[in-house]
Amino acid sequence: MKPRIGIPTDELIEINPIMPNNHPAYAPHDVKEAFIKLGAIPLIIAFPDDVSKVDQLAQDYVQLIDGLMLPGGPDVDPTFYGEEPHPKIGMTLYQKDRFEIALIKAALAADKPIFGICRGIQIMNVAMGGTLYQDLESQYPELKIQHPQATLGQFATHHVELTAGSKLAKLYGRSTIKVNSRHHQAVKAVGKGLKVTAVAPDGVVEGMESTDTDLFLGVQWHPENMWQQEDPQQLVVFQDFLDRIAAHRK
């Protein structure tokens, strides 16, 4: 059976005078296409407004999927890591955050692999007890390069150093890669069971993996926007996710 990939949705928040609560749920197009190309089945997972339904629904979803993919999206609500919102934080969706944290914990308990991109690496870190820089520009004193890039999303704009011997270094086959960058938040204190395996030239966390299992791998850049045109090798992190799923299904 083809691997079934659970992808939590985002919501298009806009004012509709006819149906004010009709917020379309969606998942990133390029993420979906990457999994279809590699022979997997992407399943879109919508979060509930009723937080009392979150834990059971997350467990039900995890029973249906073989792996959990956490895509990019809005900022993470800082109350989940014990902070108040910074003046420069962007939009947050409490229900989405609560649901994704429940999904992460349910997936780990069920021994099902997780792959995170951008916000995905951040929410995974928060779920494991870590914290975030809510706004790099004002909170990260060593900032030296542009992280929310000013060019089109598929173009690489800065380099990333990969830790020798890490999963990421083995996948890419080299110690330095060039990536795109579309974020103003980043990992601060690293969560339990995670380790940093990629950093930007200014030290901003760009990649993390599990410390003693192969359940999690996450990147801060957007490989889904690059693999079709600018850098086909970016598909390796998607294939690795499917390979990890196959190993755990056995």
Buried (B, 14 or more C-beta within 10 A) or exposed (E): EEBBBBBBBBBEEEEEEEEEEEBEBBBBEBBBBBBEEBEBEBBEBBBBEEEEBBBEBBBEBBEEBBBBBBBBBBBBBBEBBEBEEBEBBEEBBEBBBBBBBBBBBBBBEBEBBBBBBBBBBBBBBBBBBBBBBBBBEEBBEEBEEEBEBEEEBBBBBBEBBBBEEBBBBEBBEEEEBBBBBBBBBBBBEBBEBBBBBBBBBBBBBBBBBBEEEBBBBBBBBBBBBBBBEBBEBBBBBBBBBBBBBEEBEE
